[in-house]
Amino acid sequence: MTVTNTQGPGFILIYPQGAAQPTVSTVNYVAGQTIANAAVVPLSAGGAVTIIAGVSGTDLVLDTNGYYSQTTAGSRLASGEFLGIFGTRAGDGVIYGENNS
């Protein structure tokens, strides 16, 4: 994940949807900073996560590099070709998809 265009100090939380909010952040930032971090975040039973930008605004870029399957021997990372599944660059200012905050 990458945060950019940060408006002030803040943090990002990413965790399974419906789970208790974690007490530690996935990334922290300050005003004017662009910073990246990697995280392994479990999905909820429904396959969703909750993302919170705390304290001040930011733009957020999320990349999915793969997944762990319960059927994969040894829980190895399964990765494949790039497939864009969600984007906010339609040009009309609308964020498409479910927005949880």
C-alpha positions in Angstrom: 0.0 0.0 0.0 1.1 3.6 -0.6 -0.2 6.8 1.0 0.4 10.0 -0.9 -1.0 13.6 -1.0 -1.1 13.4 2.8 -2.8 16.4 4.4 -1.3 16.1 7.9 -0.1 13.5 10.4 -2.2 10.3 10.4 -2.3 6.6 10.0 -4.0 3.8 8.0 -5.7 0.8 9.6 -6.5 -2.3 7.5 -8.1 -5.3 9.1 -10.7 -8.0 8.4 -14.2 -6.5 8.0 -16.2 -7.1 11.2 -13.2 -7.8 13.4 -12.1 -5.7 16.3 -10.2 -2.6 15.3 -6.5 -3.2 15.8 -4.5 -1.1 18.3 -1.6 -0.7 15.9 -1.6 1.0 12.5 -0.6 -0.5 9.1 1.3 2.7 8.2 1.9 6.1 9.7 2.5 9.4 7.8 3.1 13.1 8.1 2.0 16.0 5.9 3.3 16.0 2.4 4.8 12.5 2.7 4.5 9.6 0.2 5.3 6.4 2.0 4.8 2.7 1.2 4.4 -0.4 3.4 3.7 -4.1 2.9 1.2 -6.0 5.0 -0.4 -9.4 5.1 -4.1 -8.7 5.9 -6.6 -11.5 6.4 -10.0 -11.2 4.8 -13.3 -11.6 6.6 -15.4 -14.7 5.9 -17.1 -12.6 3.2 -13.7 -11.7 1.7 -13.6 -8.1 2.8 -11.4 -5.7 4.7 -12.0 -2.4 6.5 -9.7 0.5 5.7 -9.6 3.6 8.0 -7.6 6.8 7.3 -7.2 8.3 10.8 -6.7 11.9 11.8 -6.1 13.6 8.4 -6.8 12.9 4.8 -4.7 11.1 2.3 -4.8 9.3 -1.1 -4.3 5.6 -0.7 -3.1 3.1 -3.3 -3.6 -0.6 -2.5 -1.9 -3.5 -4.4 -2.7 -7.1 -4.0 0.2 -9.4 -4.7 -1.5 -12.7 -4.1 -3.3 -14.7 -1.5 -2.9 -17.7 0.8 -5.3 -20.5 0.1 -6.3 -23.1 2.7 -6.1 -25.7 0.0 -2.5 -24.8 -1.0 0.0 -27.2 0.5 2.2 -25.4 3.1 0.1 -22.2 2.8 2.4 -20.8 0.1 1.6 -17.4 -1.5 -0.5 -17.9 -4.7 0.2 -15.1 -7.2 -0.7 -14.6 -10.8 -0.9 -12.0 -13.5 -2.0 -8.4 -12.8 -5.7 -8.0 -12.8 -7.3 -4.6 -11.9 -10.4 -5.3 -9.8 -11.1 -1.8 -8.4 -10.2 1.7 -9.5 -11.1 5.2 -8.7 -9.7 6.8 -11.9 -13.0 6.9 -13.9 -12.6 10.7 -14.1 -16.1 11.5 -12.7 -15.0 11.8 -9.1 -17.1 8.8 -7.9 -15.5 6.0 -5.9 -17.0 2.8 -7.2 -17.5 -0.2 -5.0 -18.2 -0.6 -1.3 -16.7 2.0 0.9 -16.3 1.0 4.6 -14.9 3.5 7.1 
